């Protein structure tokens, strides 16, 4: 009951009309682009579908949604001072992290992950694309959400740090090779997508399916454990 | 409205009807000892000392943390309830460390200073959330009682963030009372309230204290503290400058040297007379019509200044206390070594 109350409170906090409308518009654009692509005479629909899932979904919408909702989940109440009404209670404080993560995922799945899957399948309506888009998008959504929930908790300018992480690390440094790509969410998600549809040649496709599947989950759990542990160490205004 | 404070046994978790919140808290760890105990608490932020080596014990009743803005009251209060850890020293709340034993928070209610409340949330939902997180059996009923106690309409459908400052303050108090806490801490709780609401809230805090609960109120307004009629911890420049009964602090205020400005057409003659009769301890002539005098016994000065002026044929244009504010009292208390301590 306590966890449900925390979840609903944090969900209410992050789901402002402006945020939701903004992502509805972006998601609609993604699907419209997919429909327009469908009308083109594509030589290889699978490549086109991978491109839209990767470039639009896993590079832009999913990390952006996770950034906006994830950093706000704990970051907003910490910043505006309402966190005290949740933190100073006789509860296991790990529940705050879990509730924030669930609230973030609740927003990211319908507003970013689902449109990405739909856009991929619209362009290439095959079972392989469906499963590849589902697994890779979900992994990206879950992993990015964990990263940004933690970031919102431990930093004050989490949006700026988050944008810097996405632009500098995920889009630049992670392309430097398999070693750096190992700690990149994007490279694992892309690897899953590529392998699912038959090894499409695409940047950041470094890892086998088992590795690409397990590593983001382990990292996400690690970020969440860090966040939960930090709950007991933090100062609350 | 005849609302009274919400008794824990009516709504609280796992409480027998006979058991009071205080007895329950005592059984939980504070039996026989102080309800709040601070030992050498020290806190600094980026090299600046916010609270320095503060020690005290607080038991049942109302205790006021009195000090000017920036004195360290809020930091101290945040440490007392576990919101921020001390850099040095030890704190016990009902015999336990609130930073690491969250179960003790079942007996604590905090009214924080910040005004922010959750967006788009009704008062009833806001207070019920607190009740739910405290594990109350019937958080809805507890929330309604707590809102009733602060004279707020539980069925008001407007979001709390659209309320006036005073209404929001009362809702914040309600969420702190919803669990029938043994220890209530409130950071400037009377801010933004109109006089009637202030009286009502002071009554509630006094009743909580009379019930044997530990109520700690921080305030920078001397008159507010006086109305609580409470024990006082005076905090200034991060240190505990004095502690004791409020009347002791008031006496200290009256006994200290006061600086008073006098304007008169015959200021030199008047100052000489006041000095000669030892009504003032010292006098400085500022200009042709103005002097500043140092007075220890303010009552004697008040009674004597007019007759002295009459005696020398002087007309008094102004008698103005220059340091009769709380800041001056704090400066005085902190200024001289050994002046602090129990009053």
Interface residues (C-beta under 8 A of the other chain):
Chain A: X1 X2 X5 X6 X9 X12 X13 X16 X77 X80 X81 X82 X84 X85 X86 X87 X88 X89 X90 X91 X92 X93 X232 X235 X236 X237
Chain B: X78 X81 X82 X83 X84 X85 X99 X100 X102 X103 X104 X105 X106 X108 X110 X112 X114 X115 X116 X117 X118 X119 X120 X121 X126 X129 X130 X132 X133 X134 X135 X175
